[in-house]
């Protein structure tokens, strides 16, 4: 009976350890995914600001596009 109790305790400890390791893996994966998404958003924001700046500061083509004919 003693050997069965030890194996049951060992099995329970291994299951708990696997649950903890899985939880940490999921948390780390989500954190990395969040950081990558944050970097992509920052990159899109920079590109959007550059496009907006280009549209606002350049005179356009042809230069007289605002004049009525």
Z-matrix of the N, CA and C atoms (Angstrom, degrees):
N
C 1 1.442
C 2 1.519 1 111.33
N 3 1.317 2 117.02 1 -33.13
C 4 1.465 3 119.75 2 -179.84
C 5 1.526 4 111.34 3 -64.29
N 6 1.297 5 118.20 4 -41.95
C 7 1.462 6 121.50 5 -178.14
C 8 1.520 7 110.67 6 -64.56
N 9 1.330 8 116.69 7 -34.35
C 10 1.466 9 119.49 8 178.67
C 11 1.524 10 110.58 9 -68.19
N 12 1.306 11 117.91 10 -38.07
C 13 1.465 12 121.26 11 179.99
C 14 1.520 13 110.15 12 -67.12
N 15 1.313 14 117.52 13 -40.19
C 16 1.460 15 120.94 14 179.70
C 17 1.527 16 109.63 15 -66.65
N 18 1.314 17 118.14 16 -42.80
C 19 1.462 18 119.60 17 -179.40
C 20 1.524 19 110.34 18 -67.70
N 21 1.332 20 118.21 19 -35.33
C 22 1.462 21 121.04 20 177.55
C 23 1.523 22 109.98 21 -67.26
N 24 1.325 23 117.99 22 -41.90
C 25 1.462 24 121.44 23 176.84
C 26 1.525 25 111.03 24 -63.14
N 27 1.316 26 116.27 25 -42.52
C 28 1.456 27 120.89 26 179.05
C 29 1.528 28 110.49 27 -63.95
N 30 1.319 29 116.82 28 -43.41
C 31 1.463 30 121.32 29 178.58
C 32 1.527 31 110.41 30 -61.69
N 33 1.322 32 117.33 31 -45.07
C 34 1.460 33 121.48 32 179.28
C 35 1.531 34 111.16 33 -63.29
N 36 1.333 35 117.01 34 -40.85
C 37 1.465 36 121.07 35 178.72
C 38 1.531 37 110.67 36 -64.47
N 39 1.305 38 117.34 37 -40.85
C 40 1.466 39 121.30 38 179.66
C 41 1.531 40 110.06 39 -65.88
N 42 1.319 41 117.40 40 -41.31
C 43 1.465 42 121.05 41 178.82
C 44 1.528 43 109.82 42 -62.94
N 45 1.313 44 117.40 43 -45.78
C 46 1.468 45 121.00 44 178.96
C 47 1.523 46 110.43 45 -62.59
N 48 1.317 47 117.90 46 -42.47
C 49 1.456 48 122.14 47 178.63
C 50 1.533 49 110.96 48 -62.10
N 51 1.323 50 117.02 49 -41.73
C 52 1.467 51 120.17 50 178.28
C 53 1.525 52 111.37 51 -65.73
N 54 1.313 53 117.81 52 -37.39
C 55 1.467 54 120.90 53 177.02
C 56 1.523 55 110.10 54 -64.31
N 57 1.313 56 117.56 55 -43.01
C 58 1.464 57 121.25 56 179.59
C 59 1.523 58 110.49 57 -64.87
N 60 1.320 59 117.47 58 -44.57
C 61 1.470 60 121.13 59 179.76
C 62 1.534 61 110.05 60 -63.14
N 63 1.323 62 116.91 61 -41.98
C 64 1.467 63 120.59 62 178.43
C 65 1.523 64 110.95 63 -62.92
N 66 1.328 65 116.64 64 -42.97
C 67 1.466 66 120.30 65 179.54
C 68 1.525 67 110.78 66 -62.52
N 69 1.315 68 117.83 67 -44.56
C 70 1.457 69 120.30 68 178.21
C 71 1.524 70 111.38 69 -63.94
N 72 1.329 71 117.24 70 -37.81
C 73 1.463 72 120.16 71 178.56
C 74 1.520 73 111.14 72 -63.60
N 75 1.320 74 116.70 73 -42.19
C 76 1.459 75 120.73 74 179.12
C 77 1.527 76 110.25 75 -64.87
N 78 1.323 77 116.79 76 -42.70
C 79 1.464 78 120.73 77 179.56
C 80 1.527 79 110.60 78 -62.52
N 81 1.312 80 117.85 79 -44.53
C 82 1.466 81 121.65 80 179.80
C 83 1.526 82 110.12 81 -64.69
N 84 1.342 83 117.49 82 -42.69
C 85 1.460 84 121.12 83 178.52
C 86 1.523 85 110.92 84 -60.67
N 87 1.319 86 116.99 85 -45.55
C 88 1.465 87 121.02 86 179.89
C 89 1.528 88 111.10 87 -64.31
N 90 1.332 89 117.79 88 -38.39
C 91 1.458 90 121.07 89 178.80
C 92 1.518 91 110.89 90 -64.87
N 93 1.328 92 117.55 91 -43.85
C 94 1.463 93 121.59 92 178.64
C 95 1.523 94 109.77 93 -64.26
N 96 1.320 95 116.92 94 -42.50
C 97 1.463 96 121.38 95 178.65
C 98 1.523 97 110.54 96 -62.42
N 99 1.329 98 117.41 97 -41.27
C 100 1.463 99 121.84 98 178.45
C 101 1.528 100 110.80 99 -63.45
N 102 1.333 101 117.52 100 -41.92
C 103 1.459 102 121.17 101 179.70
C 104 1.526 103 111.15 102 -65.71
N 105 1.333 104 117.32 103 -39.84
C 106 1.465 105 120.53 104 177.78
C 107 1.527 106 110.67 105 -65.17
N 108 1.321 107 117.04 106 -41.64
C 109 1.460 108 120.88 107 178.84
C 110 1.521 109 110.40 108 -64.70
N 111 1.323 110 116.32 109 -39.01
C 112 1.463 111 121.05 110 178.37
C 113 1.531 112 110.48 111 -63.39
N 114 1.330 113 117.34 112 -41.29
C 115 1.461 114 121.54 113 179.02
C 116 1.536 115 110.53 114 -66.55
N 117 1.323 116 117.42 115 -39.97
C 118 1.468 117 120.57 116 178.18
C 119 1.529 118 110.55 117 -65.28
N 120 1.318 119 116.81 118 -41.55
C 121 1.467 120 119.97 119 178.36
C 122 1.524 121 110.84 120 -63.21
N 123 1.326 122 116.61 121 -41.09
C 124 1.465 123 120.66 122 178.57
C 125 1.528 124 110.26 123 -62.89
N 126 1.323 125 116.69 124 -42.08
C 127 1.470 126 121.09 125 179.52
C 128 1.525 127 111.09 126 -64.43
N 129 1.344 128 117.55 127 -42.69
C 130 1.466 129 120.19 128 178.09
C 131 1.521 130 110.94 129 -65.53
N 132 1.312 131 117.62 130 -36.92
C 133 1.457 132 120.62 131 178.68
C 134 1.527 133 110.97 132 -65.02
N 135 1.322 134 117.19 133 -41.11
C 136 1.464 135 121.28 134 178.54
C 137 1.527 136 109.98 135 -64.36
N 138 1.335 137 117.00 136 -43.82
C 139 1.469 138 120.21 137 178.76
C 140 1.519 139 111.03 138 -64.39
N 141 1.323 140 117.30 139 -39.87
C 142 1.454 141 120.91 140 178.18
C 143 1.520 142 112.17 141 -64.60
N 144 1.324 143 116.19 142 -41.50
C 145 1.461 144 119.53 143 177.47
C 146 1.518 145 111.32 144 -65.69
N 147 1.323 146 117.70 145 -38.38
C 148 1.461 147 120.76 146 178.06
C 149 1.531 148 110.52 147 -64.98
N 150 1.342 149 117.15 148 -41.55
C 151 1.466 150 120.19 149 178.77
C 152 1.526 151 110.38 150 -65.64
N 153 1.337 152 116.88 151 -43.11
C 154 1.460 153 120.53 152 179.08
C 155 1.524 154 110.68 153 -63.53
N 156 1.310 155 117.14 154 -42.48
C 157 1.457 156 121.54 155 179.15
C 158 1.528 157 110.52 156 -62.52
N 159 1.318 158 116.89 157 -40.94
C 160 1.462 159 121.27 158 179.11
C 161 1.528 160 110.84 159 -64.62
N 162 1.332 161 117.01 160 -41.91
C 163 1.459 162 120.30 161 -179.98
C 164 1.522 163 112.15 162 -67.90
N 165 1.310 164 116.64 163 -35.47
C 166 1.464 165 120.17 164 -176.63
C 167 1.525 166 112.21 165 -78.92
N 168 1.320 167 117.93 166 -38.81
C 169 1.468 168 120.56 167 -171.75
C 170 1.520 169 114.98 168 -91.69
N 171 1.323 170 119.22 169 -15.39
C 172 1.466 171 119.47 170 179.84
C 173 1.522 172 109.76 171 -91.85
N 174 1.337 173 117.00 172 148.32
C 175 1.452 174 119.61 173 -176.18
C 176 1.530 175 113.43 174 -73.40
N 177 1.295 176 118.54 175 -21.86
C 178 1.455 177 121.51 176 179.84
C 179 1.515 178 111.75 177 103.97
N 180 1.310 179 114.55 178 175.46
C 181 1.451 180 120.48 179 -178.59
C 182 1.516 181 108.03 180 -136.87
N 183 1.259 182 121.72 181 122.31
C 184 1.458 183 131.05 182 -3.27
C 185 1.528 184 110.09 183 -70.82
N 186 1.329 185 115.32 184 158.95
C 187 1.469 186 119.90 185 -175.40
C 188 1.522 187 113.35 186 -59.40
N 189 1.312 188 118.56 187 -26.97
C 190 1.473 189 121.35 188 -176.67
C 191 1.530 190 112.14 189 -102.98
N 192 1.283 191 118.37 190 33.60
C 193 1.452 192 121.53 191 -175.65
C 194 1.523 193 113.13 192 -66.75
N 195 1.317 194 118.32 193 -20.01
C 196 1.451 195 120.82 194 -179.14
C 197 1.536 196 112.38 195 -83.20
N 198 1.317 197 116.54 196 -18.27
C 199 1.472 198 120.19 197 -178.12
C 200 1.521 199 110.45 198 -74.67
N 201 1.339 200 115.39 199 139.21
C 202 1.455 201 119.97 200 177.65
C 203 1.524 202 108.46 201 -84.06
N 204 1.284 203 116.24 202 147.40
C 205 1.474 204 120.69 203 179.89
C 206 1.497 205 111.36 204 -100.63
